[in-house]
């Protein structure tokens, strides 16, 4: 059977995995799922959840410093920053069908 592959982005895959299974579909054979945050339970999902990991502590430190700077200097211009991310590939994704 030829199906369209769907990429579902979530940090709580439980309800989606249940609904996909009830529909008679399989992860990752029919549908790929990817999460964000690389939460501790991602590797224990069935199947283990592919997810995006980012440096939470770095992001929190930057946010706190930005807040303190804004309190000290109320006219500060908006700031943009990037936090490094890493794709943690587990068993919930498969190559895209061509």
Steps between C-alpha positions, in 0.01 A plus 500: 500500500642839402432765767592863537755544775416758766747672728335583831691731735410454866650482846221271627468214253280273713155604372624515140661157521177355637287662226741387228490142630118507521493612134698191408813695413856441616775733617734551314393277211189710419548820702814662642483690829757745634499680833659811641680545835655150515310436820619206711201282406564535123742210493249278685205562268398211277659546257773723648431860388733684264531848647682833489730566794601852597703650784225589748745630760667727243161630389393565860825678583465719192136580582588598857786723386274662240236567766755653737639717218149618411425589863824700523456670160132529407570642153704201383422388144362150437764229495525191282708196582544142385522192717671195356279200437566135426273248330491184712393228258315209655249250362195725436618632163577341165640637174255703294328305224582638157 
